[in-house]
Amino acid sequence: MDIPEILQSCRTIAVLGARDQRSQAGFYVGEYLASVGYDVVGVNPRLAGTELWGRPVVAHLADIDRPIDVVDVFRRSEDVPSHLGEILALDPLPKVVWLQLGIRNEAVAQALQARDIVVVQDRCTLAEHRRLGL
């Protein structure tokens, strides 16, 4: 699955590390994706119970009440391994784990790919969506 296919076929996105400050990518990328028709759920324990992009924010991925196509990660590279178990516990598994611009973790990517999850690293969903004219 390549980036155009991901952005065209994967419609439910969990924003892991969602933010409530408009100037931060963890806010404005989710806002953009919601504005162009994706079903976007914010995930952040500190914001759980509030709303972002017209939907309730949840504390953990496991709190999402529907299958997730993409886990869009807005966490530091060194924090990504702490979410591996949470991602792999989802049922069904997400199709894609997308590590945003500046985020890379090869060990986590290998573990996810071993479970047939597509991994995108160091790319911005907003920028890719706009670049492709979708």
Backbone hydrogen bonds, N-H to C=O, Kabsch-Sander energy under -0.5 kcal/mol:
donor,donor_aa,acceptor,acceptor_aa,energy
6,I,2,D,-2.6
7,L,3,I,-2.6
8,Q,4,P,-1.6
9,S,5,E,-2.5
10,C,6,I,-2.4
11,R,9,S,-0.8
13,I,11,R,-0.6
13,I,39,D,-2.9
14,A,70,V,-2.9
15,V,13,I,-0.6
15,V,41,V,-3.0
16,L,14,A,-1.1
16,L,72,D,-1.9
17,G,15,V,-0.6
17,G,43,V,-2.7
18,A,15,V,-1.1
18,A,43,V,-1.3
19,R,26,G,-1.3
22,R,20,D,-0.6
24,Q,21,Q,-2.1
27,F,24,Q,-2.4
28,Y,24,Q,-2.2
29,V,25,A,-2.1
30,G,25,A,-0.6
31,E,27,F,-2.6
32,Y,28,Y,-2.1
33,L,29,V,-2.7
34,A,30,G,-2.5
35,S,31,E,-2.1
36,V,32,Y,-1.3
37,G,34,A,-1.5
38,Y,33,L,-2.3
39,D,11,R,-2.9
40,V,38,Y,-0.9
41,V,13,I,-2.6
43,V,15,V,-2.6
44,N,58,V,-2.7
47,L,44,N,-1.4
48,A,44,N,-0.8
49,G,57,V,-2.2
50,T,47,L,-2.4
52,L,55,R,-2.5
55,R,52,L,-1.7
57,V,50,T,-2.8
58,V,42,G,-2.5
63,D,60,H,-1.7
64,I,61,L,-1.9
69,D,12,T,-1.5
70,V,12,T,-2.1
71,V,96,V,-2.2
72,D,14,A,-3.1
72,D,70,V,-0.7
73,V,71,V,-0.7
73,V,98,W,-3.3
74,F,16,L,-3.3
74,F,72,D,-0.5
79,D,76,R,-1.7
80,V,76,R,-0.9
80,V,77,S,-0.9
82,S,79,D,-0.9
83,H,80,V,-2.1
84,L,81,P,-1.2
87,I,83,H,-2.4
88,L,84,L,-2.7
89,A,85,G,-1.2
90,L,87,I,-1.3
95,K,69,D,-1.1
96,V,69,D,-2.3
97,V,118,V,-2.6
98,W,71,V,-2.8
99,L,97,V,-0.6
99,L,120,V,-3.8
100,Q,73,V,-2.0
100,Q,98,W,-0.6
103,I,100,Q,-2.4
104,R,102,G,-0.5
109,A,105,N,-2.4
110,Q,106,E,-2.6
111,A,107,A,-2.0
112,L,108,V,-2.5
113,Q,109,A,-2.8
114,A,110,Q,-1.9
115,R,112,L,-1.4
116,D,113,Q,-1.9
117,I,112,L,-1.9
118,V,95,K,-2.6
118,V,116,D,-0.5
120,V,97,V,-2.1
122,D,100,Q,-0.7
122,D,103,I,-1.7
123,R,99,L,-1.6
125,T,123,R,-0.5
128,E,124,C,-2.6
129,H,125,T,-2.6
130,R,126,L,-2.5
131,R,127,A,-2.7
132,L,128,E,-2.2
133,G,129,H,-0.5
133,G,130,R,-0.9
134,L,129,H,-1.9
